[in-house]
Amino acid sequence: MLESLRPLLTKILNPIARNLNINPNIITVISPFVAVIAAYGFANHLLILGCVAILLSGLLDVVDGAVARYHNRASKFGAFLDSTMDRFADGIIYIGIIFGGYCDWFIGILAIHSAITVSYVRARAESQGIDCSVGIAERAVRMIILMIGALVGYFTQPINFTYIIIILVILSYITVGQRIYHVWKALK
């Protein structure tokens, strides 16, 4: 869904990548630690801290790939590590949201499950040689929705953040369905 922004992001990120001549895997591994800050923010009702930490974690998530591509250090292990760290970050963030009481445990577990399943379906499809970056709620979109939800909850009432999390779970499962359908069509 955000794939159309790639040329603009590349234009913005290339100057940053040029100045960061480090192993991109180092940047990748830092991202879940920033997600811990987001979880801490949500667990302690510091919605703005949670929002800013998600933004920073997401920035690191795009910068690592930009550095890898710019310095010709992209690797299969780097892609694997990036995906793995993204799952850690997703889980950590949702655990903070659950602990903060912004959703009950069942909705929180569904949020974690749906986020992991969206990624799992793509990984399985790609293991079959099928590009599967389809769906309305890819990871970047989910993180943007979480940030918007945190801001809405901060500026209105926290219950509104809960409603947005529920919507996010629904969108994530719709994405799973879209990806399954996409793979089914490709393998038919």
Contacts in CASP RR format, 6 or more apart in sequence:
PFRMAT RR
TARGET T0000
AUTHOR 0000-0000-0000
METHOD contacts of the structure
MODEL  1
MLESLRPLLTKILNPIARNLNINPNIITVISPFVAVIAAYGFANHLLILG
CVAILLSGLLDVVDGAVARYHNRASKFGAFLDSTMDRFADGIIYIGIIFG
GYCDWFIGILAIHSAITVSYVRARAESQGIDCSVGIAERAVRMIILMIGA
LVGYFTQPINFTYIIIILVILSYITVGQRIYHVWKALK
1 135 0 8 1.000
1 136 0 8 1.000
1 137 0 8 1.000
1 138 0 8 1.000
1 141 0 8 1.000
2 138 0 8 1.000
2 140 0 8 1.000
2 141 0 8 1.000
3 133 0 8 1.000
9 62 0 8 1.000
9 66 0 8 1.000
10 66 0 8 1.000
13 62 0 8 1.000
13 63 0 8 1.000
13 66 0 8 1.000
14 66 0 8 1.000
14 70 0 8 1.000
16 63 0 8 1.000
16 66 0 8 1.000
17 63 0 8 1.000
17 65 0 8 1.000
17 66 0 8 1.000
17 67 0 8 1.000
17 69 0 8 1.000
17 70 0 8 1.000
17 71 0 8 1.000
18 70 0 8 1.000
20 27 0 8 1.000
20 63 0 8 1.000
20 67 0 8 1.000
21 67 0 8 1.000
21 71 0 8 1.000
22 67 0 8 1.000
23 73 0 8 1.000
24 64 0 8 1.000
24 65 0 8 1.000
24 67 0 8 1.000
24 68 0 8 1.000
24 71 0 8 1.000
24 73 0 8 1.000
24 74 0 8 1.000
24 78 0 8 1.000
25 64 0 8 1.000
25 77 0 8 1.000
25 78 0 8 1.000
25 81 0 8 1.000
27 60 0 8 1.000
27 63 0 8 1.000
27 64 0 8 1.000
27 67 0 8 1.000
28 60 0 8 1.000
28 61 0 8 1.000
28 64 0 8 1.000
28 78 0 8 1.000
28 81 0 8 1.000
28 82 0 8 1.000
28 85 0 8 1.000
29 81 0 8 1.000
29 85 0 8 1.000
30 60 0 8 1.000
31 57 0 8 1.000
31 58 0 8 1.000
31 60 0 8 1.000
31 61 0 8 1.000
31 64 0 8 1.000
31 85 0 8 1.000
31 86 0 8 1.000
31 89 0 8 1.000
32 57 0 8 1.000
32 85 0 8 1.000
32 88 0 8 1.000
32 89 0 8 1.000
32 92 0 8 1.000
34 53 0 8 1.000
34 56 0 8 1.000
34 57 0 8 1.000
34 60 0 8 1.000
34 89 0 8 1.000
35 53 0 8 1.000
35 54 0 8 1.000
35 57 0 8 1.000
35 88 0 8 1.000
35 89 0 8 1.000
35 90 0 8 1.000
35 91 0 8 1.000
35 92 0 8 1.000
35 93 0 8 1.000
36 92 0 8 1.000
37 49 0 8 1.000
37 50 0 8 1.000
37 53 0 8 1.000
37 56 0 8 1.000
38 49 0 8 1.000
38 50 0 8 1.000
38 51 0 8 1.000
38 53 0 8 1.000
38 54 0 8 1.000
38 57 0 8 1.000
38 92 0 8 1.000
38 93 0 8 1.000
38 96 0 8 1.000
39 50 0 8 1.000
39 92 0 8 1.000
39 93 0 8 1.000
39 95 0 8 1.000
39 96 0 8 1.000
39 97 0 8 1.000
39 99 0 8 1.000
40 46 0 8 1.000
40 49 0 8 1.000
40 50 0 8 1.000
40 96 0 8 1.000
41 47 0 8 1.000
41 49 0 8 1.000
41 50 0 8 1.000
41 53 0 8 1.000
41 96 0 8 1.000
42 50 0 8 1.000
42 93 0 8 1.000
42 96 0 8 1.000
42 97 0 8 1.000
42 99 0 8 1.000
42 100 0 8 1.000
42 102 0 8 1.000
42 150 0 8 1.000
43 95 0 8 1.000
43 96 0 8 1.000
43 99 0 8 1.000
43 100 0 8 1.000
44 100 0 8 1.000
45 100 0 8 1.000
45 158 0 8 1.000
47 150 0 8 1.000
47 151 0 8 1.000
47 153 0 8 1.000
47 154 0 8 1.000
47 158 0 8 1.000
47 161 0 8 1.000
48 150 0 8 1.000
48 151 0 8 1.000
48 154 0 8 1.000
50 150 0 8 1.000
51 147 0 8 1.000
51 150 0 8 1.000
51 151 0 8 1.000
51 154 0 8 1.000
54 93 0 8 1.000
54 143 0 8 1.000
54 146 0 8 1.000
54 147 0 8 1.000
54 150 0 8 1.000
55 147 0 8 1.000
57 89 0 8 1.000
57 143 0 8 1.000
58 140 0 8 1.000
58 143 0 8 1.000
61 82 0 8 1.000
61 86 0 8 1.000
61 89 0 8 1.000
64 82 0 8 1.000
65 74 0 8 1.000
65 82 0 8 1.000
67 73 0 8 1.000
68 74 0 8 1.000
68 75 0 8 1.000
68 78 0 8 1.000
83 119 0 8 1.000
83 123 0 8 1.000
86 119 0 8 1.000
86 139 0 8 1.000
87 115 0 8 1.000
87 116 0 8 1.000
87 119 0 8 1.000
90 112 0 8 1.000
90 115 0 8 1.000
90 116 0 8 1.000
90 139 0 8 1.000
90 142 0 8 1.000
91 112 0 8 1.000
91 115 0 8 1.000
91 116 0 8 1.000
93 146 0 8 1.000
94 108 0 8 1.000
94 111 0 8 1.000
94 112 0 8 1.000
94 115 0 8 1.000
95 112 0 8 1.000
97 103 0 8 1.000
97 108 0 8 1.000
97 111 0 8 1.000
97 165 0 8 1.000
98 104 0 8 1.000
98 105 0 8 1.000
98 108 0 8 1.000
98 109 0 8 1.000
102 158 0 8 1.000
102 161 0 8 1.000
102 162 0 8 1.000
102 165 0 8 1.000
103 111 0 8 1.000
103 162 0 8 1.000
103 165 0 8 1.000
103 166 0 8 1.000
107 162 0 8 1.000
107 165 0 8 1.000
107 166 0 8 1.000
107 169 0 8 1.000
108 165 0 8 1.000
108 169 0 8 1.000
110 169 0 8 1.000
111 165 0 8 1.000
111 168 0 8 1.000
111 169 0 8 1.000
111 172 0 8 1.000
114 169 0 8 1.000
114 172 0 8 1.000
114 173 0 8 1.000
114 176 0 8 1.000
115 139 0 8 1.000
115 142 0 8 1.000
115 172 0 8 1.000
117 172 0 8 1.000
117 173 0 8 1.000
117 176 0 8 1.000
118 137 0 8 1.000
118 138 0 8 1.000
118 139 0 8 1.000
118 142 0 8 1.000
118 172 0 8 1.000
118 175 0 8 1.000
118 176 0 8 1.000
118 179 0 8 1.000
119 139 0 8 1.000
121 132 0 8 1.000
121 176 0 8 1.000
121 177 0 8 1.000
121 179 0 8 1.000
121 180 0 8 1.000
121 183 0 8 1.000
122 132 0 8 1.000
122 133 0 8 1.000
122 179 0 8 1.000
124 183 0 8 1.000
125 131 0 8 1.000
125 132 0 8 1.000
125 179 0 8 1.000
125 182 0 8 1.000
125 183 0 8 1.000
125 186 0 8 1.000
126 132 0 8 1.000
128 183 0 8 1.000
128 187 0 8 1.000
130 182 0 8 1.000
130 183 0 8 1.000
130 186 0 8 1.000
130 187 0 8 1.000
132 179 0 8 1.000
132 182 0 8 1.000
132 183 0 8 1.000
134 178 0 8 1.000
134 179 0 8 1.000
134 182 0 8 1.000
135 174 0 8 1.000
135 175 0 8 1.000
135 178 0 8 1.000
135 179 0 8 1.000
135 182 0 8 1.000
136 171 0 8 1.000
136 174 0 8 1.000
136 175 0 8 1.000
136 178 0 8 1.000
137 145 0 8 1.000
137 168 0 8 1.000
137 171 0 8 1.000
137 172 0 8 1.000
137 174 0 8 1.000
137 175 0 8 1.000
138 175 0 8 1.000
141 171 0 8 1.000
142 168 0 8 1.000
142 171 0 8 1.000
142 172 0 8 1.000
145 164 0 8 1.000
145 167 0 8 1.000
145 168 0 8 1.000
145 171 0 8 1.000
146 164 0 8 1.000
146 165 0 8 1.000
146 168 0 8 1.000
148 164 0 8 1.000
149 160 0 8 1.000
149 161 0 8 1.000
149 164 0 8 1.000
149 165 0 8 1.000
150 161 0 8 1.000
152 160 0 8 1.000
152 161 0 8 1.000
152 164 0 8 1.000
153 159 0 8 1.000
153 160 0 8 1.000
153 161 0 8 1.000
153 164 0 8 1.000
154 161 0 8 1.000
END
